[in-house]
Amino acid sequence: MTEGPRFELLGTDYSGDILFDERRYSGTLTRLIALDASFRIDTNANCLDDDIIEMLLASRLKEINFSIDSMDPDVYRDVRRGSIPLPEVLAKVARFMSRKRDARKEIHTIISFVLMRTNADTIKPALAFASKNGINHFLPSPVSAFTCDIV
């Protein structure tokens, strides 16, 4: 949305992750924050380390979506090839939520799943994790079967 000559809210749309880009090409997230506008991001939380958490909490971040896709470590590993282990990812999300509470920041938080047969039974654990950590929203989306192996 825009209002007048200045952006009211920016959103990132990545085929990847802006936090990974910040690690790989330092300054990606910094440039977004420097626009001094409210913004939202999607992240798999692999690079949600303490320095990035502090950077986000000091910014005008209004919404963050943690794309998790399964609470089963084996399914997670298959879906998120190349990712760090699920317990480490969940620890990073929990640490972000704890720091957000400590900083008294109003940031809308989401956990999203691409819903598949392999992860459907992990919805209840995801809801429990979201509730325990104060996450605002759980967003399951059906998988888009665009190749035979996905069907």
N, C-alpha and C positions, 0 to 999 in steps of 0.2 A: 504494500500500500504506500502511496505517496501522498503527501499533503504539502501543497505549495512547492517551493523550490527545493525542499529538503526531504529526504526519505524518512518515513515514519517507522517502517519495519523492513529489514532486509532478511532474506532467507538464502541459504546456500543449497544448491542442488548438485551433489557430487556423485559421480560414478567412482566411488572410493570414499575417502574420509578427509575432511579439512584438517583434522588433528594430525593424521599421517602426513599430509602435505606440509604442515607446519614443521614436523620433524625432518622431513626430507628436503624441503626448500624453505628454510627458516625465513619467516616474515609473511607467510601466506595469511595466517590468522591475524597477525599484527596489523596488516594492511586493512583487513576487514574492520577490526576494532578502531583503527585510526579514522574511519569514516564518521565516527561519533554518532551512530544511529543505533537504535534497538535492532537486534537481529536474533535469528534462530539458526540452529545447526542440527544436523543428523550425524551421529557417530557410532562406530562399533565399540568405542571406549578402549581400544587396544593402546592408544597413545594418551589416554587421559591420566597423565602423570601429575604429580604435585605442582610442578611449575605451570603446567597448562591449566590446571584447576584454578590456581591463584590468578592467572591471566584472565580466565573467563569470569571469575567472581568480581574482578576489578573492572570488568567491561559492562556494556549495556545489554548483555545476553538476557533475552526474555523467555526463550524456550530451547530446550535441548531434548532430542529424541535419541535414546539409547537403543540401537538396533541389535537385538540379542539373538532372536530366532530359535533358541531352545535352551532349556534348563538341564538337559541331559548332556553331560560332557562328551560322550561319544558322538551323538548326533550333532552337537555344536561343532566339533572338530571336522565332521564331514561337510557341514554346511558352510562353515567359516574356515575354509582351507587356508593355512598359513597364519592363522590367528594364534595368539597366546592362549593358554588353557583357560577354559570357562571360569574356574574359581578365581583366577587372577583378574579377569575382566569384571566379574561381579564385585570383587574387592575394590576395584577402581571406581565403579559406580557407587558403591556404598560410601567410599571415602569422599567422593564429590558431594553426595547428599548430606553427609555429616558436616563438611565444610560450609555448604550452602546454609544449613541450619545455624551453624555457629556465626556466620556472617549476616544472618537475617536477610538474605537476598530473596526477592520475589521472582523466582524463575520457574516457569511451568515445566514439569518433567514428564517424560513419556518413556515407556518401554514398548518397543514394537516387535512383533513376530510376523514373519511370513508363514502363515499357517499351512502345514503339510501333515500327512498321516504320521510321519516320523516324529513330529514334535507336539502333536495334539495333546498327548498325555502329560506334557510339561506345563500346560497352562496354569493349573492350580499352584504348582511351585513358583511360577512366575508371579502370579497374583500375591502369593504370600511374601515373596521377596519385595515386591513393589510396596505392599502394605507396611512391612517391617521397616523399610527405608524411607517412607514418606513420599513415594513417587505418585504423582497426581493422576496418571492416566495409563491405561494398558490398551494397546492398539494392535489387535490381530488383523492381518490382511490375507486373503486367500492367495495361494501361489498362482502365478500365471504360467500355465503349461504351454510354452512356446516351442519346445523340442520334445521328441519322443521319449527321451530318458527322464524327463520331468513328469510326463503323464504317468 
